Amino acid sequence: PTLRRAVRTHGPSRSRALSDPAVAVGREMSALTAQPMPRAVARGPAMMRGKGVARAATASPARLAPRRLPHRAGTLAPVVRAAAAAAPSAPDDAPAAKAVQPGEALDAYSVVMKFGGSSVADAERMREVASIVLAFPEEMPVLVLSAMGKTTNNLLAAGEQAMQCDDADEVAKLEPVVAIRKLHEDTMDELGVDDETRAEVSKLLNKMEQVCTGVALMQECTSRTRATLVSFGERMSTRIFASYLRSMGLKSTQYDAFDALGFVTTDEFENGNILPVTYENVAKALRLEKNATDSVANIAVVTGFLGRGEKTGAIATLGRGGSDLTATVIGAALALPEVYVWKDVDGVLSADPREVEGTVAMAFLSFQEATELAYFGAQVLHPQSMRPAMDSDALCVRVKNSYNVRAPGTLIGHERPGGSEDWLLTSIVRKKNVTMLDIVSTRMLGQYGFLAKVFNIMDKAGISVDCVATSEVSVSLTLDPAKVWSRDLVQEELDALVEEFENAGIARVKVTTGHSLISLIGNVERNNEIMQRGFKALGDADVKVQMISQGASKTNISLLVNDEQGSEAVNAIHHEFFPYEYGQILPSGDEDE
């Protein structure tokens, strides 16, 4: 059987040295890349029957990532999806040799790849993205790009600062405006983009300044204006990158999603919802016309994050995770098997590597697990961005490392390869600075409507509740720190909340702060084992649990501890469930090379 390694990332000291595939996991992945296609990578005791006994899953490669490839005009090239070799980095100047067109034997797009702002932050990173695309010659990709680096933040800052300006000359001198113009002009110079693209980007830069000048004159920056303003980032990055690909001798077309692809949203300018007609529009726009003589292969470069309001026709942004949502909408519209989301880690990790030494990259997550992880603070895809994939029959999302192309990444999908028998724990997430409310009332005993009154008061205060635990005469709530601690009048609001409960004669309330909420995302069928081993690990570490809550989905078990014991608790639980050494082979039998 194929040997599998428990591939670990470096913990708190892990850096961007991962740009060299030989660093950190290079030796571990070499065993995988030698195979025709990787099997599921064993990830620690989540695949154990008993402690110290590692068992490999019986999933076949096809079950890990089922592929429905478009019709090929010629012989099928072997598909090495998760272990494609990294292409050599491009030289500092323009490429001397013409690159091979990806997907030349295909007559339709076969995969969507999404790259975030850090991946296209400057000319050097854009060259690296091009090398990643060329590392998959058997695919014809649709690329979804974010704005370059911190451009979105700078555009928002420019809009705010423009209200302090009197005229266009002052707007042009604003620090964010100067930074945006310099970044894009320098990038075009370094990548040697064509004159037509340079003229288009210059025109967009001028329009950006005009919008800021309008803000200065009107002395307001509305939601609609902000959406228009931030759209310039994606519109410029995609044009520059498509031009760079063409300079390499590749066929590439840039698309504004809100225009050429027909992304239609509700008229919530900064949080638009995708409307159903979008899927039909996208499928039609990206349908390639077959040619009897020439290959139709083409790299589509699409703006992420943007749509157009159904009634107003104005540009709307898609809210948090908007570029990921753009990618999954396109994947669903084209009925593709996978969307690649490129990040700077080897996939979804078993814990936060800044806090836990030796975290493990998960081979697979269900959409439900990924949603739970995102809600409790893990850096996974936003639940909204996964909705098109969740609603489809076969579309999966794979999180991959742009600094380590050979790593198979984490597949987020519908069905766990090999079933759930050997799967135990997926990931451990910690939320810090959590507030707990203990609400006690003897009147609660046997009475109806008590919880309704409690949550009605929370609703009036506009406070989101994370977890709930109840007894016969009390209820304990944890409050979402993102919805409380980001406000200015935190203590005043909490005092008012307590007073509201007491004035209503409902209960006595005790408020405590400085807690950590630790969430264990795991196998619903084996919760007893997760809790037993988890509490044993906490007991051995002398960590006191103040509250426990199990989500309705049963996928999540949440424990509340004091903040000062939070890191110790996460490390203790992680060591209990993921005790393998870096590079260890599962099942063991041969020494590491």
N, C-alpha and C positions, 0 to 999 in steps of 0.2 A: 504493500500500500504506500501511497505517497506520504512521505514524512512531512509533518507540519511543525512550524516553529511558533513558540509564543513570542511574538515580536513586540518588544517594548520600546517606548520612546524614552528619552532622557527626561528626568523629572524636572524640578524647578530650574535646573541650569540649562535646559534644552534651548538651543538657539537656531538661527537660520542656517547653521552649517549643513542642514539637511539638503541644501541646494546641490550638494555632491551626493549622488545615490550611494557612494561607497561608505558615507558617514552614517552612523547610527544603525541602519538596518540593511546596508548593502550586502554583507555576507549572508544575512538571514534570507534575503529575498532572492539570492542567486539560486538557491535550491528550487524556488518556485518558478523562476523565469526559464529554467531548463526544461520544464514540463510543457506539453502542448497547451495546457490551460490549468490554472491553479484550482485546487480544491479549497473548501472552506478552511480558513486558518484557525487552528485551535487557539482559544483565548483564555486559558487558565481554567480554574475550577468551575466556571460556568458550564463546562462540559464534563464534570466529574460525577461519578456515582458516590464515591466516598473520598474523604480527605486523603491526599497523597496518591490517588489512583487516577491517572489521566486516560481518558478514552476518546478516541477520535470519532467525529461524526461520520456517518456512512453516506453523506450526500455526494451525489455525482456532480462533476463540474457543470453539467447542463442545468441542474436544479439550482445552482448558485446564481446563475444569470441567464435565464432562458432568452434566446435571441430569435427574433423574427426579422431576418435581414431582407432588404429589398432584392429584387431580381438583379442578378449580375449579367452583364453582357458577355463576359468571358468566363474563364475558369475561376472557381471560388478560391480566393486566397485564404489560408488558415487564419482564423480570428483569434487573436491573443488579446482578449479584452483587458483583463486585470493586470497582466504582467508584460505589457508592451515595453520594449526597451526604449530608454530615453534617447532622443536624437541629440547629436552633438550641438553644443551651443553655437549660435551664429557669431561670426567675427564682429569686431567693433564697427567696421565699415560695412557698406552694402555687400550682400552675398555675391560672390563671383560666379558661382555655378547655379544654374537653374534648378530649383527644387522640384521634386516629384509631386504631382498633383494628387492629394489624398482622395481616395474613393474613385479613382479613374475608371474602374470596372463597374461602377454602380450607375443606376439611372434614377436614384432618389436619395434624399438625405437619410442617413442611417443612425445618427446620434446627435444629441444636443450637448454642448459643453459650455458651462457658465464660468466666467472668470470675474472675480471681484476687483474692487478698486486697487488693492495692494498688488494684485497680479499684473495690472497695467499701469503701475504708478509712474513709470518713466520709460525712456527708450530702451534701456537695458532689460527691464522686466517684459516689455513687449516682445523683444527678441526671444526671451525665454518662453513666452507663451507660444510664439510661432514654432519653436522647436518642439514643444509639447504636442501641438497639432500635427506636426510632421511625424511624430513618433507613432501615429496611428494611420499608416498609409492605406489600410483596408477600409477606413471609414470615410464617408462624406459628411462633414460636420456642419451643424448650425452653431455658430459661436454667439453667445450672449455676453455682452461686456457691460461693466459698470463704468462710472466716471473715473478718471485717472486719480489715484491717490486720495488726497484730501480735497479734491475739487468741489464735491458737493457741499462740504462744510464751508469752504471758502465762498461759494456762491450764496449760501444763506447768510453768511457774515457780511458779504458785500451788500445784500439787500437791506440788512439792518443798519449798517453804517451809512448807507446812501441817504437815509433820512436826516443825517446830520450835515449833508452837503447842500450847497446853494445852486451849483450848476454842473455842467458836463465836465469841465476841467477838473473840478474837485473830485468828481466820481472817478475819473481816469487815474487819479493819483492814490486812490484807496489801496491799502496794502493787499487785501484779498484780490482785487481786480488786477493789480500788477503781478501778483504771484500766479494767477490763472493764465494770464496772457504769456508770461515768461515760460511757464511749464510747457504749454502747448506749442509755442513757437520753437523752443529749444528741442522738443521731441521731434517736431517735423524736420528740423535741420539735421538732427542726428540720424533719423531713419531715411532721409532722402525721399520724402513723399513727392508725388507728381504735382505739377503746377495747378491743375484743376482742384485737387484736394486742398492745397494750400490756400487757394482763393476761397473755397467753401468755408474752411475753418476760420479764416480771417473775417469773413462776413459774419459768422456766428459770434466771434469775439466782439465785433462791433455792435451786433444786436444785443448782446449781453450788457454792454455798457449803456446802450440806449434804454434798456429796461430799468437799469439802476438809476439812470438820469430821470426817468419817469417817476420812480419812487421818490427821488429827491424833490421833484416839483410838486407831487401830490401829497408828500409827507405821510404816506402810508404804504405798507407792504402787505397786501391782502393774501389770503390763501391761494387764490388763483394766480397772483403774481409770483408767489414763491414757487408754485409748481412749474410755471413757465421758466423761471430763473434757473432752477436746478436741472431742467431738461437739457440745458446747453452742455453739461458735462458728458452725458452719454452720447449726445449727438456729435460731439467733437472726437471723443475717444474712438468710436467705431469708424468714423471716416479716416482717421489717421491710421488705424490698424489695418483696415481693408486696403488702403493704399500701399502700406508696407508689404503686405502679402503679394500684391500685384508687382511690386518692385523685385520680388523674388522669382517672378515668372509664373506665379500661380493665378488661377482664375478666382476672383473674389468679388462679391457684391455687398455693398452696405445697405441696410434697411433701417428706416425709422419705424419702430413697432407701431407707433400711434398713427402712422400714415400709410406706408407701403404694405404693412402686414395686416392692418385693420384691427388693432386692439381697441375695443370699445368698452368703456367703463361707465359706472355711475358718475354723477357730477359732484362727487366729493373730491375736490381737487388735490388734496394731500393724502387721501386714503381711498382711492377709487376701487370699486369692486368690478372684476372682470365679468362681462355679460356673455351669455351663451353664443351669440352671433360671432364672437371673436374666433371660436374654434373653426368654424366654416371659412371665415375670412383668411385665417392663417394657412389652412390646408390648401386653399386655392392659390394664395400668393406664392407659396413655396413649392408648388407643383412644377417640376422641370419638364420642359418639352423635349421629347426624345428626338435624337438626330441620327440618321442612318449612317453618317460618315464620321462625325466628330463625337468625342466624349462630352456628356453634359455635366461632368463633374465641376462643382463650383463650391466655394466656401462662402456661406452666408454669414455676415457679421451684423448682428442685430442689437439695437439699443435695449438695455434692460430697464425695468423700473417705470416705464412710461406707457400711457394709453391716452385715449381722447374721449372726453365726456360725451355721453349719448345725445344730450339735448343742447348743451352749450357749444359743443365742438371744440372746447378749449383743452389744452394739454392737462392731463391729470397724472399724478404719480400713484404708485400702487401700494404705498405704505411700507411698513417694515418687511424686509425680505422680498421686496418688489422685484429685484433682478432674478432671484431664485424662482419666483412665481412666473416671470416671463418665460424662463427656461422650461418649467414643467407644463405650462400652457402649450408651448410649441411642441413639446414631446407628446402630449396627449392628442393634440390636433393632427399630428403626423402619424399617430399610432406606432410610435417607436418603443423599443423595449427598455431603453435606459436613457437617463439624463446624467451627465457627469457634472458635479459641482466641485470645482477645484479650490482647495483651501491650503493652509500652510502646516497641516498636521496629517498623519497617516490615516485619518479616518475619525470616526467617533470614538473617543477614548473612554476607558473604564472609570476615570476620575480626572480631576483638574491636575494637569502635570506640573502646574506651579505650586501645588500643595502636596501632591503625593508622588513619591519617587517610584519609578518603574510602572507607569500606567500602560495599559494594553489597548491596542486598537481592535475594536469589535469587527468581526467578519460580517455580521448581519444584525440589523435592527428591524423590527416590525414598525409600521407607521404609527401604531399606538404607542409603542415605546419611545419612538422619536418625539412624538407630541408631548408625552409626559416629561421627557428630558428637557425639551425646549421650555416648557412651562416653568420648570423648577430651576431654570437658569443656565443649563448647559448650552454651549455654543454649537447647537445643531441648527438645521433649517427651521425657519419659523413655521408653525403649524399651517398658517394660511398658504404658504408657498408649496406645501405638500398636498394640498387639497386636490388639484387636478390629477395627480398620480394616484391618490387614494380612491378617487372616483372612477378611475380607469380599471380595466380588467388586468392589464399586464405591465403597465409602466412602472419602473423602479427608478430610484435615485441612488447614485453611487457617489459617495464623498471621497475624493482623492487628494493626494498631496502634490502640489505643483513643484515642490522642492525634492520630491522623491517619486518620479513617475512610475517606477517599477512596483511600488507598494500597491497591493490590490485594492486597498481602501475599504470602506464600509458600505455594504449594500443595504439600502432601506427599501423594503419590499412588502409584498402581501403575505407570502408563506415562507416560514423558516425552512431552509434546506435541511433535510434529514429529520424533520419533525421537532418536537419540543422535549423529547424524553431526556436527553442529556444536557439540556440547557438549564442553567440555574439563575445566575445573576448577570445582568447586562452592564449596569453602570451605577455609580454612586455620585450624587450631586449634593452640594452644600449651599444653602442660602444663609448669608450672614445678616446680623443686625435685625433679627426678627422680633416683633412685639407679640406678647401673649396676653390675652384677656381671659381671666377666670371669672365666670358669671355664675353666682350661686344663689339659689332661691328654693326654699322649702315649699313654696307654692307651685313649683314645677311638678312635684310628685303627682302623677295621675291626671294632670291637666292638659288639655289640648290648646294649641295656639301659642304656646310659650316660645317655641323657636321662630314662629312667624313674627312675633313681636320683636325678638332679638334681631332678626335679619332686616326687619323694617327700619329699625333705628340705624343699622349699618348702612342701609340704602340711602337714608336721608343724609347721612354724614359723607356719602360718596367714598366709602372705604371698602376695599376689596379684601375678602377673606381667603386665606390659603387653605388651612386645614381645620377640621372640626373634630372634637372628641366629646362625647356626652356620657353622663351618668344619670341616675334617677333625679338628682337635685341640682345638677350643675352642668355647665357646658363650657368647654375651653376652646378658644379660637386663636389662630395665629394670623397676623395681618401681613399682607404683601408689602415688603419694605419699599418696593418700587412705587407703590401707590400711597405711601405714607411719608417716608423719610426724605423724599425729594421735595417736599413742600417746605414753605418757610415757617408756618405756624403749627409745627408738629405737636408740641406739648399742649398748646392751647386747644387744638382739635381733640386730642385724647382726653383732656380734662372735660371738655364739653360733652364728649361721648359718655364718659362716666356719669356726669351730672344728668344727662338725658335718661340713662337707665334708672338712676335713683329717683329722679322726679316722677318717672312713670310708675314707680312703685313695683317695678318688675323684679329687681334683684340687686344684690351687692356685687360690685365689680372691683377686681384687683388687676392692675396693669403692671406688667413687668417687661423690661426691655433687655437687650443684650443676649439674645438667644441665637442658636444656629438650628436651622431645619435641615436635617439630613434625609434625603430621599433615596430609597433603594428600588431601582427599577429591575424587575425580574420576572420569573416564571410563575404565573398564577397557580399552576398545578403543584408547585413545590414551595408554597409560602411558609408552611410549617418549618421546613428545613432552613429556609432563609432566615426566619426569625430566630430559630434556635441557635444557629451558628453566629448570627449577627449579635445577639445578646450575650453569647458566651465571649465573643471577642471584646465587646464593650465592658463586660464584667472583669475580664483579665486586665483591661487597661484602666480599670477603676473610673469609668465614665458613667455619670448618673443621667438616666433618661427621665425627662420631666413630663413627656406626653408622647403618645403614639397614635397614629391615625392611618387607616388603610383606605385608599381610594376606592370609589365604586367600581372602577375597572379592574380592581384587584392586582393591577400591574405594578402599582406603586405602594410602598410602605414608607411612611414618614415618621421620623423620630426627632424630638426636640431636646436639645442639650444646651448648656451654657456656651456662649461664644468662646470662652477661654479653653474649653475642652473640645471645640468643634473640629479643629485640625487633627487632634489626637484620635478622636472618634472615627473620622473618615479613614485615616491611615490604618487604624486597627481593623476596621471592617474590610478594607481593601486587601490587607495582608492575609486575612482569613480566607477570602475567596479567590485571590489572585497571587499565590505565593511563589510563582515560578521565577527562576533566575533569567536574566537577560540572555536571549539566544538559545534557551533550552529547547530541545526537540521533543515533540509529542507525537506518538508515544516514544519515550526515551529508549535508546538502544545503541546509538552511535554518538560519539563525542562530537562537539562542535568543531568545524574545520578551522 
